[in-house]
Amino acid sequence: MSFHVSVGDHVQFTKTVGEYDVYSFAGLTGDLSTNHVDEETMRQTPYGGRIAHGALLVGYMSTTSTLMIESTQDKSAGPELPVSLGYDGIRFLKGVRFGDTLTTHYTISEIDAERRRSRADIQVVNQHGETVAVGHHILKWVKKG
């Protein structure tokens, strides 16, 4: 049975995390934790300053899932539409500082054609090649109409 994506399909998204990004996210979510908005206090920690929200990185993960969906448009013109079933195993491995440039990699790792699902491995890497976050994402391909 054919499927919309194949194991090994890959997309990526690169973004430099700015002060505006973090403060906007803090304002939208109400998460004004010291970790994200108090430079002086955070200078006294091993992070050396403010760090971005982990949930902001999940947003970048979501961007890559959308890019994967967009890459299948020619294949998905048929009777199915992909929807997110969620993220598993998300881990934040290293703090993300303002000014860090992150590349989020989304790679299809499994296909379950019978259940109409795909699973992807996600890795977020900073400009130094260090992995700062990882996770897995599941797409469910549902019938239209």
N, C-alpha and C positions, 0 to 999 in steps of 0.2 A: 504494500500500500504506500503510495507516495505521500510525502509530507512537505510542509512549507519551508523548513530549515533542515540543515544537515549537520551532523557532528563535525565540529571544526569550524563552522561559520563563525566569523569574528567581526566585531565592530569596536570602535573606541571613541572616546570623547576626552578632550583636553581643555582644562580651565585653570586659570590662575586665580587663587582664592584671595579676594581683596577684603579690606575692612568693610566696604559697603555690603558685600555679600553676607558677611557674618552678622553685621548689625541689622540688615534687612530681615534676615532669617530670624534673628532674635526677636525683632519686632512683630513679625508675622506669627511666630509660635508662642511668644511670651516667655521664652527661655532666656532669661537675662542672667544666667549663672556667671559667677565670678570668672570661671574658666574662659568665658567668651568675651567679656566686656571690661575686665579690670586688669589692665596691663601691669600696673605696679605690683599688685599681689601676685600675679602669675610670673613675674620676673624672679620671684623668690622660690620658684618650683623648678624641678628638673626640666620643664618645658621651656623655661626662659622667657615666657611671654604668653599672650593670649593664644588660644587654639580654637579652631573651627568646631562647630557642632558635628558630632557623629552623624546625626540625622541629615545634615546637609550633604554628607558624602553618600548617604542612601539616595538622596535626590539625584546625585550624579549617576548612581547606579540605574535609577529609573530612566534617566536620559538615554543611557545605552540600550536599555530594553526597547525604548521607543525607536531608536536608530535601527535595531535589529528588525523590528516590525516593519519599519519603512523600507528596509532592504528586501523585504519579501513581497512588496506590493504587486509585482508582476505575477508572482506565484499565488498570491492570496486574493486574486480577483474573483475567486470562486465563492462557494457558499459558506465559508468560515471566516471568523474574525478572532484575533488573539486578544485575550484579556489576562491580566496578571493574577496569579494565584498567591503570590507573595514571595518573600525573601526568607531564606533559612541560613543559619550558621554565620550571621554577620558578626565580624570581629573587627575592632579598631585596634590596630597593632602599634601605631605610632601617632603622636600628636601632629596635627596639621596646623602650621603657623601661617599667619597672614603673609601673602607673597609667595607661598608655595604653589608650584604649578603641578597639577595632578592630571594623570592620564588614567582613565577608567577603561579597563579591558573587559569585554563581555564575549564569552566564547561558548557556543553550544557544546555541551558535554554529553547529553543523553537525549534520546528520542523515544517516546512511548506512543507509537502511532495508534495503537488500539485505544488508549485512553485519551488520545489527541493532546498530548502534552510534550513540551520540550523543557529541558533543564539546562541552565547555563552556569558556568563558573565565572565569578566576577573578581577582578583584582584591581585595586587602586594603587598606583605607584606615583611617588613624588619625583621631582626633577633630579634627584640624586640616585634614582633607581631603587629606592627603598619602598617596600610594600607597606602601605599605611592602613589598608583595610581589605577585607575579603568577604565574600558571601556567595550565595547561590540564589538563582531566581528560577521560578517556574512560570511558564506561559501555558495557558489552556486555550486550545483552538475550538471555539464554539460555533454552532450553526447559526447562520443569519436567518432572520425572519422566522 
